[in-house]
Amino acid sequence: MTGLRLGPLLRYVDGESAGTATIWVETDRPCTAEVRCEGGAHGSSRTFLIAGHHYALIPVTGLTPGTTVAYEVLLDEVRVWPPGDSPFPPSVIRTPAAATLGTSGSGTPELHVSFGSCRWASAPVGEPDPVGPDALHTLAAALTADPGAVRPDVLILLGDQVYADETSKATRRRLAGRRDLAEPPGAEVADFEEYTYLYDESWSDPQVRWLLSTVPSCMIFDDHDVIDDWNTSASWLAEMRTKPWWQERILSGLMSYWVYQHLGNLSPAELAADKLYAAVRAESDGTQRLREFAVEADADPACVRWSYRRDFGRTRLLMVDTRAARVLAEGHREILDPDEARWVRDQALTDPGERDHLLIGTSLPWLLPPLVHDAESWNAALAGGERGPRWARFGEKLRRAADLEHWAAFPTSFEKLAGLIAEVGSGPDAPATVCVLSGDVHHAYVAEPLWRTDQPRSRVVQLTCSPVHNSIPLSIRLGFRFGWSRVGRRLGRAFARHGRVAARSVTWGKTGGPWFGNQLMTLTLRGRAARLSLAQVREGEGESGAAARLVTVDERELAPE
């Protein structure tokens, strides 16, 4: 009998017109995968083959807007989900009410958007977790205990869904079973098969598996999905390309991301128009076709767009690729290549007057602690030769050692995003809020910018939430706190003067945080109103975090009713 190896993951849900959804699965052999819902909505798809693994993205049609329906997954007509002994509530597809979502009035439904980044897989049951309970695991446990509790309408995962360069003991044992870990890349993953181990570990946890089966998700990669410092600089990339194991790593990273994360980000209409998806499904084995795509994407990043748009009524989400889309040549550095930047601009400015909220999902924070921002801009100037070749060599070494490669390290791109946000937020049809959602830095904070010229009408906020399940050394915690201080700001300005860095068009201050711990942020949007809450995991009294719970540690209004 065909088995369900991984999933189901509920990815795309749209209740506005046709009532559609997509559900991703991995099976242990070729089959027809089918989803059947209460009320008659259904969908099916034949699996496709990549590197010996079988996958399907099942389009579900016939969903009624404003309803919640339970579903089952069948493989070759045999039900495999939910398991017969499942302790969890039924997996459901909940579609928003098409006609009213985002409109004003007391009957307007709320949209709950939860987000975070940086998640090591949960520790196996019964084993101590060195970084504390997993926020996703804890959220799933809370929803299981109280099925009537408010749950996210969408879960936005902002990078580092897997750690290709920081594997667990269990994964290292699997790696050692197929090759000598004394040889490069050692205990890091080497190929597509080993990437599948990471997703097995990350998505097989029973609570997390159930959560992802019933809450739609949007994903984007960050550096650890491939390797720490991915695409930091041109010299970094040139050095990596000399390593004999790098080519297989980057190709496998892109291939596995396309299969496990990217496909589910797309709408059924986008999937139907995707030539690569059609080609892979048409082949008896799509591995070579996908590999050719990865080769092209690595050689010419501008030929691929990993960024995407999702609309939730009158809320628009732009998920922006800040890793693969970079221009790295010194003197021309951009965090987004020209085509990508134009796409982001077009999507942000399209349909004026039809958006109450614009969410910009970027794994890397746009607004960092001021000292960190100025240090990164100073470092970029040094590495670019502003102070001569000796300083340039020092700047490159420091950039890699200290991970100085956020938006601040690409000053032109930083200013372009500042200009775009100001333009979006200044017109007569400006949205109520423009929220930049980010992760990466293993803590959470709220920051708000002030423009040196005209301030946008929209409420603009940087919302950073990380990690979902990871840690941060005490020294780094102290460094981030210092980065917001007055002394830190003055030190940052000294760095900027030394690097001859141009003055910024915006200044900003921290209005919340920093908060440290495993955590999730949630935006609650209702019409033009917006409310933010931050929930952190608190250790319970039970063993291995069994009684862990999510505790709201901050709640604030971003835009009034």
ZIWODA-V886818 format. One record per residue. N is the residue number from 1. PHI is phi as a letter, one per 30 degrees, with the letter a starting at -180 (999 if undefined). OMEGA is omega in degrees with one decimal (999 if undefined). NEAR is the number of other C-alpha atoms within 8 Angstrom. Layout:
BEGIN
N;PHI;OMEGA;NEAR / N;PHI;OMEGA;NEAR
END
This chain:
BEGIN
1;999;178.6;2 / 2;d;-178.5;10 / 3;c;176.7;9 / 4;c;-175.4;11 / 5;d;-178.4;8 / 6;a;-177.0;10 / 7;j;4.2;13 / 8;d;171.1;13 / 9;c;173.4;12 / 10;d;-173.8;16 / 11;c;-174.4;14 / 12;c;174.0;15 / 13;b;179.7;13 / 14;b;177.8;12 / 15;c;-170.8;15 / 16;d;-176.1;11 / 17;b;-174.4;7 / 18;d;-176.6;9 / 19;i;-173.8;14 / 20;b;175.5;14 / 21;a;171.1;14 / 22;b;179.7;15 / 23;b;-176.0;14 / 24;c;176.0;14 / 25;b;166.1;13 / 26;c;-177.6;13 / 27;c;-177.3;14 / 28;c;175.1;10 / 29;a;179.3;8 / 30;d;-177.9;11 / 31;a;167.2;10 / 32;c;179.3;10 / 33;c;-173.7;14 / 34;b;173.7;14 / 35;c;176.1;13 / 36;b;-177.2;12 / 37;c;169.1;11 / 38;e;179.4;8 / 39;j;171.3;5 / 40;j;176.9;7 / 41;d;-175.7;11 / 42;a;174.6;11 / 43;a;178.2;11 / 44;b;178.9;11 / 45;a;173.4;11 / 46;d;178.3;9 / 47;d;172.0;13 / 48;c;-170.9;14 / 49;c;173.9;14 / 50;b;174.0;10 / 51;h;177.0;8 / 52;i;-179.5;5 / 53;c;-173.2;10 / 54;c;-175.3;13 / 55;b;171.3;13 / 56;b;170.3;12 / 57;c;-168.8;12 / 58;c;175.8;13 / 59;d;179.6;12 / 60;c;-179.1;14 / 61;b;177.7;11 / 62;i;178.5;10 / 63;d;179.7;12 / 64;c;178.8;8 / 65;e;177.3;12 / 66;i;-178.7;10 / 67;b;174.1;10 / 68;b;-176.8;8 / 69;b;174.4;10 / 70;d;179.2;10 / 71;b;174.7;12 / 72;b;173.7;12 / 73;c;178.1;13 / 74;b;174.5;13 / 75;c;-175.1;14 / 76;h;174.3;9 / 77;i;-180.0;6 / 78;c;-178.5;6 / 79;d;177.8;9 / 80;b;178.5;11 / 81;b;0.0;9 / 82;d;176.0;10 / 83;e;-177.4;6 / 84;d;-178.3;5 / 85;c;-175.2;4 / 86;d;176.0;7 / 87;d;-173.1;4 / 88;c;172.7;6 / 89;d;179.0;7 / 90;e;170.6;7 / 91;d;-174.4;11 / 92;b;168.7;10 / 93;c;179.7;13 / 94;c;-179.1;10 / 95;c;178.2;14 / 96;d;176.5;11 / 97;d;-170.2;12 / 98;d;-170.8;11 / 99;d;-171.1;5 / 100;c;-175.5;8 / 101;e;177.3;14 / 102;i;178.7;15 / 103;d;-177.7;9 / 104;d;177.1;9 / 105;j;-175.1;6 / 106;d;-179.3;4 / 107;c;-177.3;5 / 108;d;177.9;12 / 109;d;178.4;9 / 110;c;173.5;10 / 111;c;-177.9;10 / 112;c;-177.2;12 / 113;c;178.5;12 / 114;c;-176.6;13 / 115;a;178.1;13 / 116;l;-179.8;17 / 117;a;171.5;17 / 118;i;-176.9;17 / 119;b;162.5;12 / 120;d;176.8;10 / 121;d;177.2;10 / 122;d;175.5;11 / 123;d;176.8;7 / 124;e;-179.6;6 / 125;e;178.9;5 / 126;j;179.1;6 / 127;c;177.9;7 / 128;d;-179.6;6 / 129;c;-174.7;9 / 130;d;-178.5;4 / 131;c;178.8;7 / 132;i;-176.8;10 / 133;d;179.8;16 / 134;d;-179.0;13 / 135;d;178.1;14 / 136;d;177.6;9 / 137;e;-177.8;12 / 138;d;175.7;13 / 139;d;179.0;10 / 140;d;180.0;12 / 141;d;179.3;9 / 142;d;179.9;9 / 143;d;176.5;11 / 144;d;-179.0;9 / 145;d;-178.8;6 / 146;b;-176.6;7 / 147;e;179.6;7 / 148;d;-179.2;5 / 149;d;176.8;6 / 150;d;179.5;4 / 151;c;178.8;7 / 152;d;170.1;11 / 153;d;174.9;11 / 154;a;177.3;11 / 155;c;-178.0;12 / 156;c;-178.5;11 / 157;c;-165.2;12 / 158;c;172.8;19 / 159;j;-177.1;16 / 160;h;172.6;14 / 161;d;174.1;13 / 162;b;-179.6;13 / 163;c;-178.4;13 / 164;d;-175.4;13 / 165;c;179.1;11 / 166;b;-173.2;7 / 167;d;-179.9;12 / 168;d;177.2;6 / 169;d;-178.9;6 / 170;d;179.2;6 / 171;d;179.0;11 / 172;d;176.4;10 / 173;d;178.4;8 / 174;d;178.5;9 / 175;d;-178.9;12 / 176;d;178.0;9 / 177;d;-178.8;6 / 178;b;178.7;6 / 179;a;-179.3;6 / 180;d;-177.9;7 / 181;d;174.2;10 / 182;d;179.2;5 / 183;c;179.0;6 / 184;e;6.7;6 / 185;d;174.5;9 / 186;i;-175.9;9 / 187;d;172.1;10 / 188;d;-179.2;9 / 189;d;-174.4;13 / 190;c;-173.3;11 / 191;a;-175.5;10 / 192;e;-179.0;12 / 193;e;-178.8;7 / 194;d;171.4;10 / 195;d;178.9;14 / 196;d;176.6;9 / 197;d;-178.8;10 / 198;d;179.8;13 / 199;d;174.1;11 / 200;e;-176.2;9 / 201;d;-174.5;10 / 202;d;-172.1;12 / 203;c;-179.0;11 / 204;c;175.8;11 / 205;e;-171.1;11 / 206;e;-179.1;6 / 207;d;-179.3;9 / 208;d;178.5;12 / 209;d;178.4;13 / 210;d;-179.1;11 / 211;e;-178.8;10 / 212;d;176.4;13 / 213;d;-171.4;13 / 214;b;175.5;11 / 215;c;179.3;14 / 216;e;-176.6;14 / 217;b;171.6;13 / 218;b;-175.0;12 / 219;b;170.3;11 / 220;b;-177.5;15 / 221;d;167.8;13 / 222;b;-169.3;13 / 223;d;-174.2;12 / 224;d;171.8;14 / 225;d;174.8;13 / 226;b;178.1;13 / 227;a;177.9;10 / 228;e;179.3;7 / 229;i;-179.1;10 / 230;e;178.1;10 / 231;i;175.4;11 / 232;d;-175.1;12 / 233;a;178.3;9 / 234;d;-179.0;10 / 235;d;175.3;6 / 236;d;-177.8;9 / 237;d;178.8;11 / 238;d;178.8;8 / 239;d;-179.6;8 / 240;d;-177.6;8 / 241;d;174.0;9 / 242;d;-177.5;7 / 243;d;-173.3;8 / 244;d;-177.7;6 / 245;c;-170.8;9 / 246;d;-176.1;10 / 247;e;-179.8;9 / 248;d;179.3;9 / 249;d;-175.2;13 / 250;d;178.2;10 / 251;d;179.4;12 / 252;d;177.5;13 / 253;d;179.3;13 / 254;d;179.2;9 / 255;d;-177.8;12 / 256;d;176.6;12 / 257;d;178.9;10 / 258;e;-176.6;9 / 259;d;-169.3;9 / 260;d;-174.4;9 / 261;c;-168.8;11 / 262;d;-176.7;12 / 263;e;-178.2;10 / 264;d;176.5;14 / 265;d;-171.7;12 / 266;c;176.0;11 / 267;d;175.2;9 / 268;e;178.6;10 / 269;d;178.3;7 / 270;d;177.2;8 / 271;d;-178.9;10 / 272;d;-179.3;7 / 273;c;-174.6;6 / 274;d;-176.4;8 / 275;d;178.9;6 / 276;d;179.2;9 / 277;d;178.3;8 / 278;d;-178.1;9 / 279;d;-180.0;10 / 280;d;-179.5;13 / 281;d;-178.7;11 / 282;d;-178.5;7 / 283;d;172.2;8 / 284;d;174.0;7 / 285;b;-174.7;10 / 286;d;-173.6;14 / 287;e;-175.7;10 / 288;d;179.3;7 / 289;d;178.7;10 / 290;d;178.6;11 / 291;d;177.1;10 / 292;d;175.4;8 / 293;d;-179.2;9 / 294;d;176.9;12 / 295;e;-179.7;9 / 296;d;-179.2;10 / 297;d;178.2;11 / 298;d;-178.2;9 / 299;d;-177.0;6 / 300;b;-176.0;8 / 301;e;-177.9;11 / 302;d;-178.8;10 / 303;d;-177.1;7 / 304;b;173.0;7 / 305;c;175.3;8 / 306;c;177.1;8 / 307;d;179.6;10 / 308;a;-177.8;10 / 309;b;171.5;9 / 310;b;176.0;7 / 311;c;176.1;8 / 312;b;-173.3;9 / 313;i;-178.1;9 / 314;c;172.7;13 / 315;c;178.6;12 / 316;c;175.0;13 / 317;c;171.1;12 / 318;c;176.2;15 / 319;c;-168.1;11 / 320;c;176.5;13 / 321;d;178.6;13 / 322;c;-179.7;12 / 323;c;-175.1;11 / 324;d;-173.7;7 / 325;c;-173.6;13 / 326;d;166.9;13 / 327;c;-167.3;10 / 328;c;-176.2;11 / 329;d;178.9;8 / 330;e;-176.3;9 / 331;j;179.7;5 / 332;b;-173.5;7 / 333;d;175.1;11 / 334;b;178.2;11 / 335;d;174.5;12 / 336;b;175.6;13 / 337;d;-173.2;11 / 338;e;179.8;6 / 339;d;179.7;8 / 340;d;179.4;12 / 341;d;177.6;9 / 342;d;179.7;8 / 343;d;179.8;8 / 344;d;179.9;10 / 345;d;-179.5;9 / 346;d;-177.7;8 / 347;d;-180.0;9 / 348;d;-174.4;9 / 349;c;-179.8;8 / 350;d;175.6;6 / 351;i;177.0;6 / 352;d;-178.7;8 / 353;i;-179.6;8 / 354;c;-177.7;7 / 355;b;172.8;12 / 356;d;-177.5;14 / 357;b;172.4;13 / 358;c;177.3;14 / 359;c;177.2;12 / 360;c;-179.7;12 / 361;c;178.1;12 / 362;b;-174.6;15 / 363;e;-177.3;17 / 364;c;-179.7;11 / 365;d;173.1;15 / 366;d;179.5;12 / 367;c;177.6;11 / 368;c;168.3;8 / 369;e;-172.4;10 / 370;e;178.0;13 / 371;d;-179.5;14 / 372;d;178.2;11 / 373;e;-177.3;13 / 374;d;177.8;13 / 375;d;179.4;12 / 376;d;178.2;14 / 377;d;175.5;15 / 378;e;-179.6;14 / 379;d;178.8;15 / 380;d;178.2;12 / 381;d;178.7;13 / 382;d;-178.4;15 / 383;d;178.3;14 / 384;d;175.4;9 / 385;j;-177.1;10 / 386;e;-179.2;10 / 387;c;175.6;10 / 388;j;-172.6;8 / 389;d;-179.5;7 / 390;d;175.8;7 / 391;d;179.5;11 / 392;d;178.3;14 / 393;d;176.6;9 / 394;d;-178.7;10 / 395;d;179.9;12 / 396;d;177.9;10 / 397;d;-179.9;8 / 398;d;-179.8;11 / 399;e;-179.3;14 / 400;d;-176.2;10 / 401;d;-174.1;6 / 402;c;179.7;6 / 403;h;-178.6;9 / 404;c;-173.9;11 / 405;a;175.6;11 / 406;c;177.8;10 / 407;e;-178.3;13 / 408;d;179.9;14 / 409;d;176.4;12 / 410;b;-169.5;14 / 411;e;179.6;9 / 412;d;179.0;8 / 413;d;176.4;11 / 414;e;-178.0;11 / 415;d;177.7;10 / 416;d;178.4;8 / 417;d;176.8;8 / 418;e;179.4;10 / 419;d;179.4;8 / 420;d;179.8;9 / 421;d;178.1;9 / 422;d;-179.9;10 / 423;d;179.0;9 / 424;d;-172.3;11 / 425;d;-172.6;15 / 426;c;-175.7;11 / 427;d;179.4;8 / 428;d;179.5;4 / 429;c;-176.2;7 / 430;d;174.8;14 / 431;d;179.0;14 / 432;d;179.6;12 / 433;b;164.8;16 / 434;b;-174.9;15 / 435;c;174.8;12 / 436;c;-176.6;15 / 437;c;-175.0;15 / 438;b;177.6;17 / 439;b;169.3;20 / 440;i;-165.0;15 / 441;c;171.1;8 / 442;h;166.4;14 / 443;a;-176.6;13 / 444;b;175.3;14 / 445;a;173.7;14 / 446;b;177.7;13 / 447;b;-178.9;13 / 448;b;-176.7;11 / 449;c;169.8;10 / 450;b;178.2;8 / 451;d;-179.2;10 / 452;d;175.2;8 / 453;c;-177.1;5 / 454;d;178.2;5 / 455;d;177.9;9 / 456;e;175.9;11 / 457;d;179.4;9 / 458;d;169.5;11 / 459;d;-177.7;11 / 460;c;-179.1;12 / 461;b;167.4;12 / 462;c;179.8;15 / 463;c;-177.5;12 / 464;c;-178.7;14 / 465;b;-179.6;17 / 466;a;-0.5;16 / 467;c;167.9;19 / 468;d;178.7;14 / 469;a;-179.5;16 / 470;a;-176.7;12 / 471;b;175.0;9 / 472;b;-179.1;7 / 473;d;-180.0;6 / 474;e;-178.4;6 / 475;d;179.3;6 / 476;d;175.8;8 / 477;e;-179.8;10 / 478;d;179.5;8 / 479;d;178.8;8 / 480;d;177.0;10 / 481;d;179.5;9 / 482;d;-178.8;9 / 483;d;178.8;12 / 484;c;-172.6;13 / 485;d;178.3;8 / 486;d;178.6;6 / 487;d;177.9;7 / 488;d;178.3;12 / 489;d;-179.5;12 / 490;d;177.6;9 / 491;d;178.0;9 / 492;d;179.1;14 / 493;d;177.0;10 / 494;d;175.1;8 / 495;e;-176.9;11 / 496;d;178.8;14 / 497;d;179.6;8 / 498;d;-179.7;8 / 499;d;-177.9;13 / 500;h;-178.9;9 / 501;d;179.8;10 / 502;d;178.8;5 / 503;d;179.6;4 / 504;d;177.2;6 / 505;d;-179.1;9 / 506;b;165.3;9 / 507;c;-179.6;9 / 508;a;176.6;10 / 509;b;176.8;8 / 510;d;177.4;11 / 511;c;176.3;8 / 512;a;178.2;7 / 513;j;1.4;8 / 514;d;176.4;9 / 515;c;-177.5;7 / 516;b;179.7;8 / 517;k;175.0;10 / 518;d;-165.7;16 / 519;a;174.9;15 / 520;b;170.2;15 / 521;c;176.1;12 / 522;b;170.5;12 / 523;c;173.4;12 / 524;c;-173.5;11 / 525;c;179.6;12 / 526;b;-171.6;14 / 527;i;178.0;14 / 528;c;177.7;15 / 529;d;179.5;11 / 530;b;178.4;14 / 531;b;-178.9;12 / 532;c;172.2;12 / 533;b;176.1;12 / 534;b;178.4;12 / 535;c;177.6;12 / 536;c;177.3;13 / 537;d;174.5;15 / 538;c;178.0;9 / 539;d;175.6;10 / 540;c;-179.1;10 / 541;d;-179.1;8 / 542;d;178.9;8 / 543;d;174.9;8 / 544;h;177.4;10 / 545;i;-176.3;11 / 546;d;-179.1;8 / 547;c;179.0;9 / 548;d;-179.2;13 / 549;b;175.1;11 / 550;c;-177.4;11 / 551;c;177.8;8 / 552;d;-178.2;9 / 553;c;176.0;8 / 554;a;176.8;7 / 555;b;-176.7;9 / 556;a;177.3;7 / 557;c;176.6;8 / 558;c;177.3;10 / 559;b;-174.6;11 / 560;d;175.4;7 / 561;e;999;7
END
